[in-house]
Amino acid sequence: MEGEDNNIIWKDKTGTYKLGYSQKLMKEQIRWQKINFAGKVALVACLLILIIMILYVLYKLDTVNFFSGVLYR
C-alpha cells in the first residue's frame, strides 16, 4: 500500500496509533534543536574558559615583570 511507509505505527495501553510524516519530521527537528543548543552551550563554556585562561596568563606575566626584564637587559 502506498503512503503507509511514511507513517510510524506505535502502540500503548489504549490501542494502536499512527504518527504522520510531518510529526516525525517535527520530532526530528526538535531533537536536532536540542543537540544544537547543547553544542552552543558547550562552545560558549569553552570560550569563557579560554578567555579566563588568557587573562590569567597575562596577569601572571605582568606580576613577574617578564616584559620589563626583557627590555632592560
Secondary structure, 3 states (H helix, E strand, C coil): CCCHHHCEEEEECCEEEEECHHHHHHHHHHHHHHHHHHHHHHHHHHHHHHHHHHHHHHHHHHHHCHHHHHHCC
